[in-house]
Structure formats: structure tokens, C-alpha cells
Amino acid sequence: MAFQTWQVGLDIQNTQLCALAVQRRRGGWQLCRWWQQGLPQDTLRNGLLQSSPELQAALRDLQRQLPQRYSLRVALPAQLVLQRPLALPAQRLQEPALGRYVTAAAQRLFPVEPDALALDYRASEADRQLYVTAARREAIAQWLAPLQQSALRPAVFELATHALAQTALAAGLAEDAALLLYQDAQWLWYSRASEGLVGSAVADSAAETLPSRYFPQARALYGCAPSSVALPDAFTPFSPLQLFAYRQPPLPQQEAAFCIAAGLALRPEDCP
């Protein structure tokens, strides 16, 4: 167990860095360590990561405390990427043929030259769709540079909204439930009742109206927000740290800040 790989979720927000390291034990997940460090107000500009001495210091501190074996998962803001569904081909394809199929379709799916895009995709046999995600290579490079400068090796970049979905799934929320998160002056949510909807809305959209507008089928509402933001009465407070059976004080005072990091840390490894 001492040599087990740590799964690390890293969520760089506009004013702070939040990270969790976990590992699986026989009775559940163990929270091995957590990090929370303040960052400059303009750390994120239109979703792009801006390097700074404070950010580099926080990343170096994280790197120094990690074991040799770790899987680092990093959240990307939703505005950095485009997503489109693509029908699975009639003939079942294996890699690398499936990858070539997606690349060939990218030019009509996205209004950007394919060579300028980094592509990822996931297949869903349930609805016979490929869900294709694209981000500009230069945007990924801008996120990657400070990590590499701090000797960190990210295993995957994941959308923050997808990480929130993983948090909800790991919590075992009912199919008629929705999870709402306030972060960086916007609302993020996940709802299984609305066909796995993930989305975001600016903060001036009142939280009271979000269920009826975006996930009307949800019957159980859970919310995660800092103490300075009041959840509407309809929402039951949600604690992301409840996902870990083993956790040792001191624990962070503002658990909501770790909702995305928790989903990243619990994200299943990609199949080779």
C-alpha cells in the first residue's frame, strides 16, 4: 500500500489553487493530503492560465510533497473547449482507425483548422455517439507550461464540468438529483435527470431559477458553495469530503473549494 499511486486532482481557480491527493483502501478512499493556496485575482483570463511567482511557488510546493508515483489530473475551464457529438461509424473501429475517423470529422465539427486543435473523445455505446472535445493547442500549451516548469507531470486535462459530474457519481446521488456548485463567480451543475447535463451560468442568474431553467426533471437538489454565498432553501448542502472514508484533521474550512478537485482525484484512469 505504501507504494500505491496517489490520484491527485488539481483545480486552479482564479484566486486560489486547490488540490486533493487520494488513494484507495479496502474500506474506501483515503484523503492523503490537501493543498489550498491563494493566487492573484487575474490568474485566469478568459479561461487561460496566467503564470505568476505565486502560482509557480504553489505548484513547486505541491510537487515537493508528492510521492514518486502519482497520477495528476488538472481541471480546464469549460470556456476553453468546444464539444460536439459524432455518430459512431456503422462498422466497429479500433484504434488507430477510430482516431483517424474523429480527426477526419473535426474539420466539419469545429470552425478551426484541425492542426490547431487538440482532440479527445469518448464513445457511448448506449446512444451510439462519440463525444468529441476540442481545445486549441496553444491554450493547452499555456496551461501546460507552468506545470512543466514546476516538474509536474499531468496525466490528463479534464473539463471542470466533467469533474463535477464525477463528484456527483462518486457520491451516488440518485438519478433524479442535481448537484450545483458556485465557483469563480458562476454556477456549475450536473444533473443525471437531464440526460447527464453539465453546464454553467453566470452568477447573476439567480440560483433559485436554475432548476426550472436547466434541469427541470431534478427532484433532489444538492448545493456546494463558500460560506459567503447562501444556497437557496431548496438545496441541501453537499460536502465533497464525505466521499473519503478516511480523512485526518486538520481539514479545509471551505470544503466547497474542493468539489472539482475531488471529482478529478476520483476520476477513473483512462484505458490504454
Backbone bond lengths (Angstrom), bond angles and torsions (degrees), N, CA, C in turn:
res aa  C-N    CA-C-N  psi(-1)  N-CA   C-N-CA  omega(-1)  CA-C   N-CA-C  phi
1 M - - - 1.456 - - 1.518 111.26 -
2 A 1.370 117.62 -30.40 1.456 120.94 -177.78 1.515 111.58 -63.71
3 F 1.342 117.08 -24.58 1.457 120.62 -177.37 1.526 112.32 -101.74
4 Q 1.335 116.94 10.13 1.448 119.59 -179.23 1.530 109.96 -69.14
5 T 1.314 115.50 143.53 1.459 120.68 -179.70 1.528 111.19 -67.49
6 W 1.318 115.83 132.95 1.458 120.14 172.36 1.525 108.62 -79.16
7 Q 1.323 116.80 136.41 1.455 122.28 171.86 1.524 106.95 -99.80
8 V 1.326 115.44 119.69 1.462 121.17 -170.88 1.522 109.77 -118.06
9 G 1.323 116.58 123.58 1.452 122.21 174.00 1.518 110.18 -101.83
10 L 1.339 117.09 124.74 1.464 122.35 -177.34 1.523 109.20 -118.55
11 D 1.330 116.48 118.82 1.459 122.70 -179.28 1.526 107.89 -120.47
12 I 1.332 116.63 104.51 1.464 121.76 178.26 1.523 107.62 -92.48
13 Q 1.312 115.62 109.06 1.456 122.19 -179.12 1.527 109.72 -97.56
14 N 1.302 116.64 178.28 1.464 119.38 -173.89 1.522 112.94 -67.16
15 T 1.319 118.08 -29.53 1.464 120.17 -177.21 1.530 113.33 -123.69
16 Q 1.339 117.36 3.09 1.457 118.52 -179.10 1.525 111.14 -162.00
17 L 1.310 113.80 157.99 1.469 122.12 172.89 1.518 107.48 -108.91
18 C 1.339 116.31 129.96 1.456 121.73 177.46 1.524 108.73 -128.10
19 A 1.306 116.55 133.78 1.464 120.78 -179.23 1.520 109.81 -145.88
20 L 1.331 114.91 149.39 1.465 122.60 176.54 1.523 108.38 -132.35
21 A 1.326 116.40 140.96 1.461 122.03 172.57 1.523 108.41 -118.28
22 V 1.342 116.67 129.71 1.454 121.24 -177.18 1.524 109.86 -133.44
23 Q 1.311 115.18 160.98 1.459 120.92 169.37 1.516 108.96 -147.87
24 R 1.313 115.57 152.73 1.462 120.78 -176.38 1.524 110.67 -81.89
25 R 1.319 115.67 135.02 1.455 122.56 172.36 1.514 108.56 -121.35
26 R 1.317 116.38 172.05 1.471 120.24 -174.79 1.515 111.55 -59.17
27 G 1.324 118.68 -36.55 1.460 121.02 -176.69 1.512 114.59 -96.83
28 G 1.331 117.63 8.13 1.464 120.11 -179.42 1.515 110.95 140.30
29 W 1.318 115.71 -163.54 1.454 121.93 -177.64 1.515 110.98 -89.34
30 Q 1.320 116.36 140.49 1.457 122.64 176.25 1.525 109.30 -106.42
31 L 1.322 116.52 129.22 1.453 121.85 171.59 1.527 107.60 -81.75
32 C 1.326 115.94 107.53 1.461 120.55 -175.56 1.524 112.24 -81.11
33 R 1.341 116.03 -39.87 1.463 119.48 -176.52 1.525 109.29 -165.18
34 W 1.299 116.44 154.75 1.457 120.83 173.97 1.522 109.53 -137.23
35 W 1.328 114.75 152.93 1.460 122.19 -179.31 1.529 108.42 -132.30
36 Q 1.323 116.12 139.67 1.456 121.38 174.07 1.520 107.60 -146.83
37 Q 1.333 116.11 120.19 1.453 120.94 -175.34 1.521 110.00 -138.90
38 G 1.314 117.59 131.28 1.450 121.50 178.05 1.521 111.97 -67.99
39 L 1.334 116.01 146.58 1.461 123.13 -179.24 1.527 108.81 -132.87
40 P 1.332 117.52 163.48 1.468 120.19 177.63 1.520 112.31 -59.86
41 Q 1.322 115.43 155.98 1.454 122.64 -176.17 1.529 112.68 -60.46
42 D 1.333 117.45 -32.97 1.469 120.75 -176.18 1.520 112.38 -102.16
43 T 1.326 117.17 32.97 1.469 120.14 178.40 1.526 111.12 -61.47
44 L 1.324 117.31 -33.40 1.466 121.92 175.16 1.524 108.74 -115.18
45 R 1.325 116.04 127.64 1.460 121.74 174.90 1.520 107.76 -124.96
46 N 1.314 115.66 111.45 1.464 120.88 -176.18 1.528 111.42 53.70
47 G 1.326 115.74 35.99 1.454 121.11 178.61 1.507 114.97 85.81
48 L 1.332 118.36 -9.08 1.463 121.89 -179.13 1.523 109.86 -88.64
49 L 1.324 116.09 137.28 1.461 121.92 -177.97 1.524 110.21 -80.55
50 Q 1.342 115.63 127.58 1.461 122.12 178.57 1.526 108.60 -105.18
51 S 1.304 116.11 118.72 1.462 119.43 -179.96 1.523 110.25 -70.30
52 S 1.323 115.38 152.10 1.463 121.94 179.54 1.526 107.59 -158.41
53 P 1.336 118.02 160.15 1.475 119.16 175.74 1.523 112.47 -56.65
54 E 1.347 116.63 -37.22 1.468 119.69 179.86 1.527 111.36 -65.88
55 L 1.329 116.52 -41.19 1.465 119.73 178.44 1.518 110.74 -65.47
56 Q 1.327 117.22 -45.87 1.468 119.86 -179.03 1.527 111.04 -62.56
57 A 1.323 116.93 -38.66 1.468 119.74 178.83 1.524 110.59 -64.68
58 A 1.340 116.91 -41.40 1.464 120.72 179.61 1.519 111.30 -65.77
59 L 1.336 117.53 -40.91 1.460 121.21 179.26 1.529 111.33 -68.14
60 R 1.315 117.27 -39.42 1.474 119.53 178.27 1.523 111.00 -65.39
61 D 1.348 116.69 -38.24 1.464 119.92 177.22 1.524 110.56 -63.68
62 L 1.325 116.45 -40.82 1.468 120.44 176.18 1.523 110.85 -61.74
63 Q 1.314 116.60 -46.68 1.471 120.78 -177.41 1.528 111.42 -61.68
64 R 1.331 116.97 -40.18 1.470 120.12 -177.97 1.524 112.43 -65.07
65 Q 1.327 117.48 -26.01 1.460 120.45 -175.85 1.533 113.60 -95.40
66 L 1.323 116.90 -2.28 1.458 119.64 179.94 1.524 110.60 -85.92
67 P 1.329 117.37 146.45 1.472 120.00 173.90 1.525 110.04 -72.81
68 Q 1.307 116.19 176.57 1.457 120.19 -179.34 1.525 111.19 -65.84
69 R 1.319 116.51 -33.66 1.467 121.29 -177.63 1.529 109.01 -103.37
70 Y 1.316 116.60 112.06 1.453 120.37 176.98 1.525 109.48 -152.33
71 S 1.330 114.47 154.90 1.464 122.73 174.89 1.515 107.07 -119.67
72 L 1.339 116.74 108.31 1.456 121.99 -174.34 1.519 110.20 -97.60
73 R 1.331 115.43 122.80 1.465 122.40 179.41 1.523 107.97 -114.92
74 V 1.327 117.52 127.21 1.455 122.65 -172.17 1.527 109.73 -117.07
75 A 1.330 116.70 133.31 1.465 121.39 -179.82 1.519 110.83 -81.23
76 L 1.332 115.89 138.47 1.457 123.07 172.89 1.523 109.61 -112.08
77 P 1.333 118.43 137.03 1.470 120.05 175.65 1.520 111.23 -61.80
78 A 1.310 115.95 143.79 1.468 120.73 -175.61 1.525 112.51 -62.01
79 Q 1.354 117.97 -29.52 1.462 119.20 -176.33 1.524 113.19 -71.17
80 L 1.328 117.64 -9.22 1.458 120.28 179.71 1.520 112.95 -81.07
81 V 1.323 118.33 -13.77 1.456 119.70 -170.05 1.519 111.56 -125.94
82 L 1.309 114.20 159.93 1.455 123.39 170.70 1.518 107.74 -115.64
83 Q 1.326 116.50 144.64 1.458 121.12 179.31 1.520 109.65 -131.28
84 R 1.301 115.83 137.50 1.457 121.30 178.61 1.532 109.31 -142.91
85 P 1.355 116.78 144.66 1.468 119.68 172.11 1.528 110.13 -83.19
86 L 1.305 115.47 148.89 1.462 121.98 178.78 1.525 107.20 -139.98
87 A 1.304 116.57 127.46 1.465 119.93 -179.09 1.521 110.51 -63.38
88 L 1.315 115.87 136.46 1.460 119.64 173.48 1.524 109.90 -63.03
89 P 1.320 117.70 141.63 1.475 119.01 178.48 1.517 110.91 -63.12
90 A 1.317 115.29 151.44 1.464 120.28 -179.81 1.517 111.22 -60.47
91 Q 1.314 115.57 -37.83 1.463 120.37 177.62 1.524 108.95 -89.82
92 R 1.318 117.42 128.74 1.456 121.07 -178.79 1.530 109.87 -65.43
93 L 1.336 116.14 125.40 1.460 121.68 -178.14 1.519 110.53 -112.84
94 Q 1.315 115.19 143.60 1.458 122.01 172.84 1.527 108.23 -106.14
95 E 1.351 115.68 165.73 1.457 118.49 174.50 1.534 109.60 -69.61
96 P 1.351 118.52 145.07 1.464 126.99 6.38 1.525 113.97 -90.20
97 A 1.350 117.39 3.16 1.460 119.68 -177.20 1.523 111.66 -62.31
98 L 1.357 117.50 -37.13 1.455 120.07 179.98 1.526 110.28 -65.11
99 G 1.330 117.10 -40.10 1.450 120.80 177.81 1.521 112.08 -62.38
100 R 1.331 116.81 -39.37 1.467 120.25 177.78 1.537 110.75 -65.97
101 Y 1.331 116.40 -36.34 1.466 121.23 177.74 1.532 110.46 -61.89
102 V 1.334 117.12 -44.16 1.464 121.31 179.37 1.528 110.37 -66.53
103 T 1.317 116.84 -44.19 1.464 120.54 -179.57 1.518 111.31 -61.12
104 A 1.313 116.51 -40.35 1.464 120.39 179.52 1.522 111.28 -65.62
105 A 1.326 116.87 -33.33 1.468 120.70 -179.02 1.520 112.78 -81.28
106 A 1.343 117.41 -16.11 1.465 120.56 -173.07 1.518 112.36 -61.17
107 Q 1.325 117.68 -34.07 1.457 119.77 -175.68 1.527 112.29 -64.64
108 R 1.322 117.43 -33.40 1.464 119.25 177.74 1.530 112.05 -89.56
109 L 1.331 117.18 -19.41 1.460 119.92 179.89 1.521 112.37 -80.33
110 F 1.345 117.23 -34.01 1.460 121.01 -171.83 1.526 110.08 -127.49
111 P 1.332 117.17 138.90 1.466 121.32 -178.17 1.526 113.00 -81.59
112 V 1.309 117.10 42.26 1.464 122.97 -178.75 1.516 107.12 -139.15
113 E 1.327 116.84 147.77 1.449 120.35 176.85 1.530 110.18 -58.85
114 P 1.339 118.35 130.58 1.467 120.76 -176.34 1.528 113.88 -54.45
115 D 1.338 117.57 -35.39 1.463 119.99 -178.92 1.524 112.30 -65.96
116 A 1.326 117.52 -19.56 1.465 121.11 -179.44 1.526 112.16 -88.97
117 L 1.344 117.43 -1.18 1.452 121.71 -174.27 1.523 112.31 -110.93
118 A 1.313 114.87 144.29 1.462 122.24 165.66 1.523 106.34 -100.31
119 L 1.325 116.71 125.55 1.462 121.74 -173.46 1.522 111.23 -110.95
120 D 1.316 114.85 145.03 1.458 122.19 171.10 1.522 106.75 -140.96
121 Y 1.307 117.16 156.71 1.461 119.25 -179.14 1.520 109.57 -157.59
122 R 1.342 112.98 154.29 1.463 120.91 177.22 1.517 108.24 -134.21
123 A 1.295 115.86 137.32 1.465 120.97 -179.35 1.520 110.28 -94.17
124 S 1.331 115.64 139.59 1.456 122.31 174.27 1.519 108.00 -122.64
125 E 1.318 115.73 107.06 1.461 119.82 178.08 1.523 111.37 -68.83
126 A 1.350 116.66 -23.58 1.466 120.43 -177.11 1.525 111.18 -60.58
127 D 1.340 116.60 -44.11 1.469 118.73 179.92 1.529 112.14 -116.75
128 R 1.335 116.26 14.02 1.470 121.85 175.52 1.532 111.26 54.92
129 Q 1.337 115.07 46.35 1.452 120.64 179.55 1.523 110.59 -127.29
130 L 1.321 115.05 149.13 1.457 122.42 163.81 1.522 107.05 -101.73
131 Y 1.323 117.32 131.62 1.451 120.42 176.48 1.524 107.40 -103.22
132 V 1.341 114.70 109.59 1.457 121.84 -171.15 1.523 109.14 -100.63
133 T 1.322 116.21 129.19 1.458 123.64 177.93 1.516 108.52 -115.15
134 A 1.325 115.96 134.64 1.462 120.95 -178.96 1.521 109.74 -131.75
135 A 1.316 115.86 138.63 1.464 122.17 174.23 1.520 107.63 -137.27
136 R 1.315 115.88 149.62 1.456 119.43 177.46 1.525 110.13 -65.74
137 R 1.315 115.90 134.69 1.466 120.59 -179.45 1.527 111.46 -58.04
138 E 1.329 117.09 -36.55 1.457 119.43 -178.83 1.525 111.16 -67.11
139 A 1.338 117.70 -31.98 1.462 120.75 177.39 1.525 110.61 -69.67
140 I 1.339 116.79 -42.93 1.471 120.28 176.96 1.520 110.28 -62.80
141 A 1.333 116.79 -40.57 1.462 120.66 179.27 1.528 111.25 -62.13
142 Q 1.341 116.54 -37.36 1.461 119.90 179.56 1.521 111.43 -68.19
143 W 1.317 117.52 -33.37 1.463 120.91 174.53 1.530 111.24 -73.57
144 L 1.317 116.06 -36.82 1.461 120.17 -174.32 1.525 112.79 -72.95
145 A 1.336 117.36 -33.24 1.469 120.81 -172.44 1.529 113.41 -57.77
146 P 1.340 121.40 -51.22 1.469 119.30 -179.73 1.527 112.86 -63.11
147 L 1.333 116.83 -32.41 1.465 119.73 178.14 1.526 110.45 -66.07
148 Q 1.320 116.51 -47.06 1.452 120.11 179.98 1.522 111.45 -65.29
149 Q 1.324 117.42 -36.48 1.459 120.59 178.16 1.523 111.84 -63.97
150 S 1.316 116.55 -23.87 1.468 121.93 177.78 1.518 112.32 -97.39
151 A 1.337 116.50 11.92 1.475 122.58 177.87 1.519 112.45 64.68
152 L 1.338 117.08 26.81 1.456 121.07 174.83 1.522 109.58 -93.62
153 R 1.340 115.89 144.36 1.466 121.87 -176.67 1.528 108.53 -117.91
154 P 1.326 118.90 91.07 1.468 119.32 178.51 1.519 111.62 -68.39
155 A 1.327 115.81 133.26 1.465 120.63 177.03 1.511 111.11 -83.31
156 V 1.345 116.95 -30.83 1.460 120.04 -176.29 1.518 109.18 -161.03
157 F 1.336 115.91 146.35 1.454 122.57 165.84 1.529 107.20 -100.59
158 E 1.320 116.12 133.03 1.464 121.49 -177.49 1.522 109.30 -129.65
159 L 1.325 116.65 142.17 1.450 120.80 175.50 1.533 110.62 -60.97
160 A 1.328 115.73 138.48 1.460 119.43 178.53 1.520 111.41 -58.16
161 T 1.340 117.14 -38.68 1.457 119.59 179.58 1.520 112.05 -66.71
162 H 1.343 117.38 -34.83 1.469 119.79 176.06 1.529 110.65 -68.98
163 A 1.328 116.52 -35.43 1.462 119.59 176.55 1.528 110.56 -65.01
164 L 1.335 116.99 -38.23 1.462 120.16 176.69 1.531 110.32 -63.45
165 A 1.327 116.32 -39.13 1.468 119.58 176.17 1.517 110.81 -60.52
166 Q 1.334 117.55 -40.20 1.459 120.94 179.18 1.531 110.71 -65.73
167 T 1.325 116.92 -36.43 1.463 120.18 175.92 1.530 110.58 -60.65
168 A 1.331 115.97 -45.70 1.466 120.12 179.75 1.519 111.48 -63.88
169 L 1.327 117.05 -42.49 1.465 120.43 -179.85 1.522 111.32 -66.10
170 A 1.355 116.31 -40.76 1.460 119.35 179.53 1.522 111.47 -65.19
171 A 1.332 116.99 -29.08 1.460 120.69 178.36 1.516 112.31 -77.72
172 G 1.330 116.97 -10.22 1.453 120.15 -179.90 1.512 113.45 69.40
173 L 1.334 116.93 32.37 1.459 119.25 179.32 1.523 110.36 -62.60
174 A 1.306 115.58 146.44 1.463 120.89 -177.70 1.528 110.39 -63.61
175 E 1.322 115.87 160.42 1.464 120.48 -178.01 1.522 112.23 -66.10
176 D 1.328 117.96 -20.75 1.463 119.77 178.09 1.527 111.48 -98.77
177 A 1.338 116.63 23.90 1.461 121.37 -177.93 1.525 110.78 -106.47
178 A 1.325 115.29 158.78 1.463 122.49 173.25 1.519 107.95 -134.91
179 L 1.332 115.50 145.95 1.460 122.06 178.02 1.521 108.48 -117.93
180 L 1.325 115.89 125.09 1.464 122.91 -176.67 1.526 108.88 -114.62
181 L 1.332 116.53 135.79 1.467 121.74 -178.98 1.518 109.51 -130.89
182 Y 1.343 116.21 131.90 1.462 121.20 172.21 1.522 108.77 -98.59
183 Q 1.332 116.36 121.98 1.464 120.36 -179.30 1.524 109.74 -156.84
184 D 1.300 116.79 136.84 1.463 123.06 177.87 1.529 111.71 50.94
185 A 1.340 115.42 47.56 1.462 123.12 174.72 1.519 113.37 61.45
186 Q 1.325 117.28 29.10 1.460 120.25 174.21 1.517 109.23 -148.24
187 W 1.326 114.41 161.78 1.460 121.32 176.02 1.523 109.04 -99.43
188 L 1.315 116.71 131.93 1.454 123.08 170.95 1.523 107.34 -114.50
189 W 1.326 117.03 148.62 1.453 118.21 178.97 1.523 111.20 -149.22
190 Y 1.331 112.65 161.14 1.458 121.18 172.65 1.522 107.64 -137.82
191 S 1.334 115.80 135.11 1.457 120.17 179.08 1.519 109.67 -140.46
192 R 1.322 116.67 117.32 1.460 120.56 174.79 1.525 110.43 -71.08
193 A 1.331 116.65 -28.40 1.463 120.31 -177.91 1.517 111.98 -67.05
194 S 1.309 117.02 -24.00 1.460 121.00 -179.61 1.524 110.30 -104.46
195 E 1.306 115.35 49.29 1.452 123.30 177.30 1.528 112.05 55.83
196 G 1.341 114.92 43.46 1.453 118.84 176.72 1.504 114.33 70.83
197 L 1.334 117.51 27.73 1.449 121.77 -177.20 1.521 111.83 -61.08
198 V 1.324 116.89 134.39 1.459 122.19 165.03 1.508 106.62 -125.57
199 G 1.328 117.47 145.21 1.449 118.75 -178.78 1.502 111.49 -168.19
200 S 1.332 115.88 -175.91 1.453 120.83 179.20 1.517 108.83 -148.46
201 A 1.327 115.75 157.99 1.458 121.84 176.90 1.518 107.69 -148.75
202 V 1.309 117.17 147.91 1.457 120.51 -179.67 1.515 109.57 -64.78
203 A 1.333 115.48 156.88 1.456 120.49 -171.60 1.520 113.35 -65.96
204 D 1.346 117.50 -25.07 1.458 116.88 -178.53 1.525 112.78 -75.27
205 S 1.355 116.78 -3.21 1.461 120.34 167.94 1.526 107.29 -79.07
206 A 1.303 117.13 113.83 1.461 120.41 -174.41 1.516 110.77 -58.70
207 A 1.319 116.34 134.49 1.459 120.70 -179.50 1.520 111.59 -61.13
208 E 1.347 116.95 -28.04 1.462 119.70 -179.23 1.533 111.51 -62.19
209 T 1.323 117.50 -29.33 1.461 120.48 -176.35 1.518 113.33 -92.35
210 L 1.329 118.32 -11.82 1.458 120.09 -175.46 1.525 113.30 -61.58
211 P 1.343 119.97 -44.22 1.473 118.38 -178.76 1.520 113.23 -58.26
212 S 1.321 117.64 -45.55 1.460 119.59 -177.61 1.526 112.02 -70.28
213 R 1.324 116.90 -28.88 1.461 120.35 -177.22 1.526 112.75 -84.22
214 Y 1.340 116.97 -38.25 1.461 119.33 -168.03 1.526 114.71 -117.59
215 F 1.319 118.65 -27.67 1.469 119.46 176.68 1.528 109.04 -142.58
216 P 1.340 116.80 68.25 1.466 121.41 -174.78 1.518 113.58 -65.81
217 Q 1.339 118.10 -21.13 1.462 119.92 -178.20 1.528 112.43 -80.85
218 A 1.320 116.94 -12.05 1.467 119.81 -177.10 1.524 110.48 -69.59
219 R 1.325 115.83 134.36 1.460 121.72 -179.80 1.534 111.96 -112.08
220 A 1.321 116.73 -23.73 1.466 121.15 176.93 1.525 107.39 -114.83
221 L 1.328 116.84 122.48 1.459 122.02 -174.24 1.524 110.24 -115.99
222 Y 1.329 116.20 124.68 1.455 122.38 177.77 1.521 108.59 -119.75
223 G 1.326 116.23 143.21 1.449 120.28 -177.35 1.515 111.88 -133.01
224 C 1.325 114.68 147.61 1.457 121.87 -179.58 1.526 106.70 -134.54
225 A 1.325 117.55 116.64 1.456 121.36 -176.35 1.522 109.29 -152.53
226 P 1.340 117.33 153.55 1.470 119.40 175.94 1.517 110.91 -64.54
227 S 1.321 116.09 163.46 1.467 120.16 -175.24 1.524 111.98 -63.32
228 S 1.335 117.75 -21.38 1.458 120.85 -179.40 1.525 112.77 -78.73
229 V 1.330 117.18 -9.13 1.466 121.70 -178.77 1.527 108.20 -116.85
230 A 1.325 116.66 121.93 1.462 121.41 -177.92 1.529 110.17 -85.20
231 L 1.319 116.12 127.35 1.457 120.22 173.34 1.522 109.89 -77.22
232 P 1.325 118.46 144.98 1.463 120.25 174.64 1.530 110.90 -61.54
233 D 1.324 116.06 157.05 1.459 121.24 -176.48 1.526 112.62 -58.72
234 A 1.331 117.71 -27.46 1.459 120.23 -175.93 1.523 112.72 -71.28
235 F 1.339 117.78 -15.33 1.459 121.26 -174.68 1.524 111.40 -99.20
236 T 1.326 115.53 133.52 1.452 122.02 173.88 1.517 108.85 -87.73
237 P 1.348 118.67 129.09 1.470 119.66 179.95 1.521 111.49 -58.47
238 F 1.320 115.07 138.57 1.461 122.22 -177.94 1.519 108.97 -117.45
239 S 1.343 116.95 133.74 1.457 122.27 178.82 1.520 109.79 -111.37
240 P 1.349 119.40 113.99 1.464 119.99 178.84 1.524 113.48 -65.38
241 L 1.319 117.49 -25.11 1.465 119.26 -178.92 1.526 112.24 -73.12
242 Q 1.352 117.56 -11.60 1.461 119.85 176.76 1.530 111.07 -67.65
243 L 1.317 117.52 -13.64 1.461 121.43 -179.54 1.513 112.38 -72.57
244 F 1.332 117.72 -12.35 1.456 121.23 -174.57 1.522 109.89 -110.04
245 A 1.320 115.54 118.50 1.469 120.51 -177.94 1.521 111.35 -69.00
246 Y 1.320 116.99 -29.01 1.459 121.72 -177.80 1.524 108.93 -119.64
247 R 1.316 116.34 115.86 1.457 121.67 177.70 1.528 108.27 -148.95
248 Q 1.301 115.48 136.43 1.459 121.04 -173.46 1.523 109.48 -117.49
249 P 1.342 117.47 130.30 1.474 119.82 177.29 1.539 110.20 -61.67
250 P 1.348 115.63 156.41 1.471 126.96 3.28 1.529 111.54 -78.92
251 L 1.314 116.06 145.43 1.457 122.80 177.87 1.526 108.84 -111.21
252 P 1.324 117.96 157.07 1.464 119.91 -179.01 1.523 112.04 -61.76
253 Q 1.321 116.03 143.41 1.458 120.42 -179.44 1.529 111.50 -76.11
254 Q 1.317 117.14 -32.53 1.459 121.61 -179.76 1.531 108.98 -106.32
255 E 1.334 116.73 85.01 1.455 120.62 -175.74 1.524 112.86 -63.95
256 A 1.333 117.31 -30.24 1.463 120.12 -176.70 1.512 111.96 -57.62
257 A 1.317 117.62 -29.61 1.462 121.31 -178.62 1.518 112.01 -64.80
258 F 1.337 117.68 -15.95 1.458 121.85 -175.27 1.523 112.93 -106.76
259 C 1.325 117.67 12.09 1.462 120.22 -176.39 1.525 111.42 -64.68
260 I 1.334 118.34 -43.29 1.463 121.92 178.48 1.525 110.46 -71.21
261 A 1.332 116.78 -43.44 1.468 120.28 -179.89 1.526 111.56 -59.60
262 A 1.345 116.88 -36.23 1.462 120.42 178.96 1.520 110.79 -64.21
263 G 1.337 117.07 -45.29 1.458 120.00 178.49 1.512 112.39 -63.08
264 L 1.331 116.91 -37.80 1.459 120.22 177.28 1.528 111.15 -64.03
265 A 1.333 115.57 -46.01 1.458 119.21 -178.43 1.517 112.04 -62.53
266 L 1.340 117.66 -33.78 1.462 122.04 -178.09 1.514 112.50 -90.12
267 R 1.309 117.42 -0.57 1.472 121.31 -179.56 1.532 110.33 -61.00
268 P 1.345 118.13 129.24 1.468 119.73 177.50 1.524 110.73 -62.64
269 E 1.308 115.52 149.26 1.463 119.98 177.41 1.527 108.89 -66.38
270 D 1.337 115.55 145.64 1.460 119.75 174.15 1.515 110.17 -69.75
271 C 1.326 115.67 145.14 1.450 120.01 176.45 1.532 108.85 -70.75
272 P 1.336 118.36 141.67 1.439 120.24 179.51 1.515 110.45 -66.81
